[in-house]
Amino acid sequence: MSATLSLAAVLAESARKYPRKIAVVDGEQRVTYETLWREALTCAASLRERGVRPGDRVAVQIPNVVDFPRVYFGALALGAVVVPVHLLLTADEVAYTLRDSDARLLICHPSQAVTGQAAAELAGVPVIAPADLLGAEPLPTYASRAPEDAAVVLYTSGTTGEPKGAVLTHLNLVMNTVVNVFDANDARSSDVVLGCLPLFHTFGQTVGMNGTFRLGATLVMLARFTGDAALDVMVRENVTVFHGVPTMYVALLAAAEGRAQLPQLRLCISGGAALPLAVLEKFNAAFGTNIFEGYGLSETSPTATTNQPHFGTRAGTVGHAIWGVEVEIARPEIEERVELLPAGTLGEIVIRGHNVFAGYLNRPDDTAQAVVDGWFRSGDLGTKDADGFITIVDRKKDLVIRGGFNVYPREVEEAVARHPAVMQVAVIGVPDSVHGEEICAVVVRDPAVPLSEDELIEWSKERLGRHKYPRRVHFVEELPLGPSHKVLKRELRRSFS
């Protein structure tokens, strides 16, 4: 008999171990592990009655509310494959996801009904509300799956062409969940975790939701993140663990000013994009805690590296590879093979191990370009020092070439972010007739601190090399953010080029 493994076991085992413990807080709702698992098995039975079979793909368009884990683990318990849908997509974009994934149906929360219904009609698939799945007799247990079977298909943002579905297996996601909570950081079953990262996104789903459930801890849902809303919920629910992307840490810092009471955070994890050192230092001082920065992608389940207590931490780095995963630096200009570089050399980050995805759905050519010699090519530039710490320099596609010199936006952002009037900054390259590209800083400034474009340029000139400092500065009210709260540099390039 072949081995079996299911991501559904993450919730099933905690329901067995902590049946009466609160698994999810969603507003006034308090749902125990026992109840959540029974409801997931009920959803599984209802999906089976509707003709869904193991291996079928089920699209899920649900915000950060308790319906998401009910449906997510219900589909997994049936042996189906979950296709989470970004909530900010248009109906046409959702329909593309439904068609490309060959989804059997769309489970759509009422808050998304207008877009979901239109998309389902375009794609020719049925649409169901989560509440409609709670009327059946629950299945007795979850379906067995092979470790290499698909569990989740995550669609990439599509910055370089059509979005692609990254196929993640049960082995990928179970291992990433277990290693994250039991090896990579000091997580505890007594923790209360804020679930503000979108659950349709890999960070919020694996590190946040699945990690919390594997521990038997409590997940506090926040459907719409703002700094003030997050602080209010964290104080009210005694949250001890926060997972976020850099823009969320910036928002929390702004919201914390003048507050008499702040949450007592024990553990903070940052990922999704590089965290400016200035933000890390200010947050540590304001909240009296440390941020452990990590790194990963949808294709790596997501975590590949993180600062880990047993290796020591190093600010400005994303730490070491997690257990069972190798992370190295390769020559970025060689695409047909992976040629590793020595310590301290700048190159492309490559990853191999239990976390690397099974490939892009129905796209063998794209998969062959992404996985070379067994290594996943991340498209990110970085270094690995003699002690094994990985530092992210930038995305290859974000590199700015000014007058023949390579300029890495993150380095410029780190310097500009230290100006006392700068709240957020994103650096891009814009076309220039003389230098090919020019350095442009798009800045959200503190309205209480006077600052002009010329003043910021002169300030930066004193702190950066002559080819690096921004010659152009644009002040904006806010930076454009994607569904996972990452800054959309492609939008900035369109606006200011």
Secondary structure, 3 states (H helix, E strand, C coil): CCCCCCCCHHHHHHHHHCCCCEEEEECCEEEEHHHHHHHHHHHHHHHHHCCCCCCCEEEEECCCCCHHHHHHHHHHHHCCEEEECCCCCCHHHHHHHHHHHCCCEEEECHHHHHHHHHHHHHHCCCEECHHHHCCCCCCCCCCCCCCCCEEEEEECCCCCCCCCEEEEEHHHHHHHHHHHHHHHCCCCCCCEEEECCCCCCHHHHHHHHHHHHHHCCEEEECCCCCHHHHHHHHHHCCCCEEEECHHHHHHHHHHHCCCCCCCCCCEEEECCCCCCHHHHHHHHHHHCCCEEEEEECHHHCCEEEECECCCECCCCCCCEECCCEEEEEECCCCCCCCCECCCCCCEEEEEEECCCCCEECCCHHHHHHHEECCEEEEEEEEEECCCCCEEEEEEHHHCEEECCEEECHHHHHHHHCCCCCEEEEEEEEEEECCCEEEEEEEEEECCCCCCCHHHHHHHHHCCCCCCCCCCEEEECCCCCECCCCCECHHHHHHHHC
